[in-house]
Amino acid sequence: MNDFNNAVAISRDDQFLNISIYEFENSDVAGLFSNNRYGQNVVFDNIVSLILIIEDCMNKNAFPKPMSDYRKLENRDTENSTRHKQNARAEVCIPELAMPAEWEHEKPLKTFSARIVFRTLAGWQGEVRCIETGEDLQFKSDMEFIMFIINTLKSGKSERSA
């Protein structure tokens, strides 16, 4: 049976990633990640953890499909099946962190809603919006996405200290 028959459509609402930042220090972040279809809130304690969680969520949702995935709509023979296993992506190991108790009663510093539309060559393209400020960005790389989050947090931090 081919993968196309087993594919499940993902609704537009389930494509959005929600990122709530509770801590921001030295350009690093900690907070909560959620996605309707991913099915759980996940605590991250640094930017690298956030990136790994997002990548894991996209892999589990099968959206967006990575450009480098093996794609063939006809039945695989033994040779193709073997080649596919060699090209498979590595599993992402997400550490399970407990949510700090103070976050339950605290409002996040900033909340972001992101939608990654394409994954090409290990990069992401999509859109991100800061809920509190209304600022948004159509990003062309994962680095641009991360810098938007950090710069938005930095500008919010300077406003709070003024």
Buried (B, 14 or more C-beta within 10 A) or exposed (E): EEBEEEEEEBEEEEBBBBBBBBBBEEEBBBBBBBBBBBEEEBBBBEBEBBBBBBBBBBBEBBBBBBEEBBEEEEEBEEEEEEEBEEEEEEEBEBEEEEEEEEBEEEEBBBBBBBBBEEBEEEBBBBBBBBBBEEBBBEBBBBEBBBBBBBEBBEBBBEEEEE
